[in-house]
């Protein structure tokens, strides 16, 4: 479970940088955008089976400073 939360941190990478390109900010940015819209992002992973990301967003935008 700790590894799944770790992938949402800035500059974190799930695998070695030698094998895949990227900066490790994609999921960090995604989580912040989803939460800014009042939603949430969840992840579930099973070795050998794959990983599932679920993004839930409210039908209406949240009230507050971001709504202005």
SVG drawing of the C-alpha trace seen along z (x, -y; Angstrom):
<svg xmlns="http://www.w3.org/2000/svg" viewBox="-24 -35 44 47">
<polyline fill="none" stroke="black" stroke-width="0.4" points="0.0,0.0 2.9,-2.4 4.3,-2.0 0.9,-2.9 0.8,-6.1 4.4,-6.9 3.7,-7.1 1.6,-10.3 4.6,-12.1 6.5,-14.7 9.4,-13.2 8.6,-9.6 9.0,-6.9 7.6,-3.4 10.5,-1.9 14.1,-2.5 14.8,-5.7 17.1,-3.7 14.1,-1.9 11.5,-4.6 11.5,-8.3 9.7,-10.8 10.1,-13.2 7.8,-11.5 5.3,-14.4 2.4,-13.1 0.5,-11.4 1.4,-14.2 -0.1,-16.8 -3.1,-14.6 -3.9,-14.1 -3.7,-17.9 -6.0,-18.7 -8.5,-16.1 -8.6,-17.3 -8.8,-20.9 -12.1,-20.0 -13.4,-18.3 -12.7,-14.8 -10.4,-11.9 -8.1,-9.4 -7.6,-5.9 -5.2,-3.1 -5.3,0.6 -2.5,2.9 -2.0,6.7 1.3,8.1 1.1,9.8 -2.4,8.5 -2.0,4.8 -2.9,1.5 -6.3,-0.3 -6.7,-4.1 -10.1,-5.5 -10.9,-9.2 -14.1,-10.4 -15.3,-13.9 -18.4,-15.6 -21.1,-16.6 -21.0,-20.2 -17.9,-22.2 -17.0,-22.8 -18.0,-26.1 -15.2,-28.2 -12.3,-30.4 -11.7,-28.2 -15.3,-28.6 -14.9,-32.4"/>
</svg>
